[in-house]
């Protein structure tokens, strides 16, 4: 219906669910765990709606619950991926994963993209990915996974690069357009969420399924310049990608507003 659930109720409900299924999963009986997963799967569209909450903890909890569904209910996971793709939600988080100046937003969006873009090369999401970025980037997904220390080192490199870019923009009289970054995820603490993700992986009992592709490296190299035989990538090409994504996202938003809600559109990807 058209009733809006308050952010406080969303926070409490999502926190109870993630506590039972993630943080305190070892105290939850297998029967209750399965029952909660089944109920969560039946209401999976509400999880996608919760990702639009202005509250960081609600978005974090929702992302962790989506992770659990991806490992415990593959059928629902496919439906979630299709919904994220068809509503343009995947596109919005792909944009934020690369271009948001906010570290917490980038981390959470990259995490969601890793859930929705992982899979065989012939799936719809991978086909979209190969149309959005040069093929030379796809090989980075096959690189060995990083240790936590290596990931934190990349965080530091990106943090410095973002600060320098914003400083340069101010000196040039340019202003960053953060209209696409308006999200509760902006308040996400990267270190906290990384620890919570590790716990969710542990509670899922299937980390190998989720660890096949190295999206951490993939998104990092998208922020860097490359001049290779199979990969030309620089500030100009990144800007072209950014403009294309923002134009498409704005088009989806206009269609959503004119047709009375996200449930009434299906993005032609």
Secondary structure as the mmCIF struct_conf table of DSSP 4:
data_model
#
loop_
_struct_conf.conf_type_id
_struct_conf.id
_struct_conf.beg_label_comp_id
_struct_conf.beg_label_asym_id
_struct_conf.beg_label_seq_id
_struct_conf.end_label_comp_id
_struct_conf.end_label_asym_id
_struct_conf.end_label_seq_id
HELX_LH_PP_P HELX_LH_PP_P1 UNK A 3 UNK A 6
HELX_RH_AL_P HELX_RH_AL_P1 UNK A 7 UNK A 18
HELX_RH_PI_P HELX_RH_PI_P1 UNK A 19 UNK A 23
TURN_TY1_P TURN_TY1_P1 UNK A 24 UNK A 24
HELX_RH_3T_P HELX_RH_3T_P1 UNK A 25 UNK A 27
BEND BEND1 UNK A 28 UNK A 28
HELX_RH_AL_P HELX_RH_AL_P2 UNK A 30 UNK A 42
TURN_TY1_P TURN_TY1_P2 UNK A 43 UNK A 43
HELX_RH_AL_P HELX_RH_AL_P3 UNK A 44 UNK A 50
TURN_TY1_P TURN_TY1_P3 UNK A 51 UNK A 52
BEND BEND2 UNK A 54 UNK A 54
HELX_RH_AL_P HELX_RH_AL_P4 UNK A 56 UNK A 72
HELX_RH_AL_P HELX_RH_AL_P5 UNK A 74 UNK A 86
TURN_TY1_P TURN_TY1_P4 UNK A 87 UNK A 88
HELX_RH_AL_P HELX_RH_AL_P6 UNK A 89 UNK A 99
BEND BEND3 UNK A 101 UNK A 101
HELX_RH_AL_P HELX_RH_AL_P7 UNK A 103 UNK A 117
BEND BEND4 UNK A 119 UNK A 119
TURN_TY1_P TURN_TY1_P5 UNK A 121 UNK A 122
BEND BEND5 UNK A 123 UNK A 123
HELX_RH_AL_P HELX_RH_AL_P8 UNK A 124 UNK A 132
BEND BEND6 UNK A 133 UNK A 133
HELX_RH_3T_P HELX_RH_3T_P2 UNK A 135 UNK A 142
BEND BEND7 UNK A 143 UNK A 143
HELX_LH_PP_P HELX_LH_PP_P2 UNK A 144 UNK A 147
HELX_RH_AL_P HELX_RH_AL_P9 UNK A 148 UNK A 171
TURN_TY1_P TURN_TY1_P6 UNK A 172 UNK A 173
HELX_RH_3T_P HELX_RH_3T_P3 UNK A 179 UNK A 181
BEND BEND8 UNK A 183 UNK A 183
HELX_RH_3T_P HELX_RH_3T_P4 UNK A 184 UNK A 187
HELX_RH_AL_P HELX_RH_AL_P10 UNK A 190 UNK A 204
TURN_TY1_P TURN_TY1_P7 UNK A 205 UNK A 205
HELX_RH_AL_P HELX_RH_AL_P11 UNK A 207 UNK A 210
TURN_TY1_P TURN_TY1_P8 UNK A 211 UNK A 211
BEND BEND9 UNK A 212 UNK A 213
HELX_RH_AL_P HELX_RH_AL_P12 UNK A 215 UNK A 222
TURN_TY1_P TURN_TY1_P9 UNK A 223 UNK A 223
BEND BEND10 UNK A 224 UNK A 224
STRN STRN1 UNK A 226 UNK A 228
TURN_TY1_P TURN_TY1_P10 UNK A 229 UNK A 230
STRN STRN2 UNK A 231 UNK A 233
HELX_RH_AL_P HELX_RH_AL_P13 UNK A 235 UNK A 258
TURN_TY1_P TURN_TY1_P11 UNK A 259 UNK A 260
BEND BEND11 UNK A 261 UNK A 261
HELX_RH_3T_P HELX_RH_3T_P5 UNK A 262 UNK A 264
#
